[in-house]
Amino acid sequence: MSAVTVIGLGAMGATLASLFRDKGREVTVWNRSPAKAAGLEGVATAPTAAAAVAASPLVVMCVYDYVAVREILAQPGVADALAGKTLVQLTTGSPADARDAAAWCAAHGVAYLDGAIQAAPSQMGQPDTPILISGDPAAFAQWQGVLADLGGHYAHLGEQPDAAATMDLATLSYVYGAFIGFAHGALIAESQGLDVARFGQLVQDISPSFGAFFAFEGQVIQSGDFTMKESPLRISVEATQRIHEFSREARLNTELPELADRLLKRAQAAGLANEELAALIKVMRR
Ligand SMILES: NC(=O)c1ccc[n+]([C@@H]2O[C@H](COP(=O)([O-])OP(=O)(O)OC[C@H]3O[C@@H](n4cnc5c(N)ncnc54)[C@H](OP(=O)(O)O)[C@@H]3O)[C@@H](O)[C@H]2O)c1
């Protein structure tokens, strides 16, 4: 059984350490506030970050942010103890943070993987727990079996170390865009005295097929061929205009419908009405 070190025992880090421990691994932990480490049974507690790193060939870090990451990496003895090992960084950060950490690891002889956890602590360790990861492919191949303790659905996005952080931003952009749409839909439903919980269920029901539709639109954008195959943009011009008109007449907030209506009309004015809906990106690129 591989030994693994976990640095950071907040809500997420403590969950990661527990998952490794529950799989029978030899786990060493370090946390800035020692009380959290003392509260975790069945793991070895190191007195310093350097001692924790020295204990295992695989080091998983999950702290609040990259300010904390940089402070920990700068602690006495940490760089020397990490040399020749693999660091899996599961602290959420920006693409620039990931590039900086990868450069630091390259300069110190450390194999680097940068990950973005797309789940809450209670959702970790499941066959479908989504974790984005990028960086050193050989290190991922070497440690994939151990990292599988944390979740069964890794997407390795290639060698580019900032790919996971970038795709994390891209998927969060989708999530927040969809959530603002969801909140506006709730306004529409409640304005007519309809059950908003039922609306939430309807959204859940349509999500798998819309997910498949978005995956298709992604292929269209990547290919650059916007020939209409599934959904012509003109249908969405009409739909967003209907949402906008209804919202105005019902005296609801119109910020989102105005934006959607305006973007789709710009695409129509640009001659894209009979292309695939994905052609909207052409006006957003300008
Ligand atoms: N929780 C979630 O739902 C979730 C989901 C996905 C991703 N994540 C990501 O996972 C990471 C950890 O999240 P969390 O929920 O575990 O956070 P948390 O409960 O707030 O814990 C933060 C951890 O960072 C440590 N820390 C903060 N500043 C530090 C510093 N300057 N030096 C050393 N350690 C420092 C804390 O140590 P002390 O105990 O000493 O304060 C603690 O171990 C974050 O990047 C977060 O975005 C979390």
The ligand as an ORCA input file, in Angstrom:
! r2SCAN-3c Opt
* xyz 0 1
  N     -15.158     22.546      0.780
  C     -15.619     22.419     -0.450
  O     -16.811     22.248     -0.707
  C     -14.652     22.462     -1.613
  C     -15.089     21.981     -2.865
  C     -14.184     22.012     -3.952
  C     -12.921     22.540     -3.774
  N     -12.549     23.010     -2.534
  C     -11.213     23.603     -2.417
  O     -10.439     22.909     -1.466
  C      -9.549     23.821     -0.831
  C      -9.697     23.659      0.682
  O     -11.042     23.932      1.003
  P     -11.632     23.610      2.451
  O     -13.102     23.554      2.294
  O     -10.915     22.471      3.057
  O     -11.235     24.969      3.217
  P     -11.262     25.253      4.783
  O     -12.151     24.291      5.499
  O     -11.523     26.708      4.931
  O      -9.759     24.925      5.244
  C      -8.711     25.740      4.828
  C      -7.412     25.020      5.086
  O      -6.346     25.853      4.614
  C      -5.422     26.022      5.684
  N      -4.755     27.315      5.567
  C      -5.326     28.518      5.295
  N      -4.391     29.482      5.228
  C      -3.188     28.865      5.471
  C      -1.858     29.312      5.535
  N      -1.544     30.604      5.324
  N      -0.880     28.399      5.794
  C      -1.178     27.084      5.992
  N      -2.451     26.608      5.923
  C      -3.429     27.484      5.684
  C      -6.267     25.931      6.934
  O      -5.443     25.693      8.060
  P      -5.994     26.046      9.538
  O      -6.798     24.849      9.957
  O      -4.748     26.228     10.316
  O      -6.811     27.301      9.414
  C      -7.148     24.737      6.567
  O      -6.447     23.535      6.680
  C      -9.910     25.234     -1.309
  O      -9.027     25.669     -2.297
  C     -11.299     25.029     -1.876
  O     -11.612     25.945     -2.906
  C     -13.375     22.966     -1.461
*
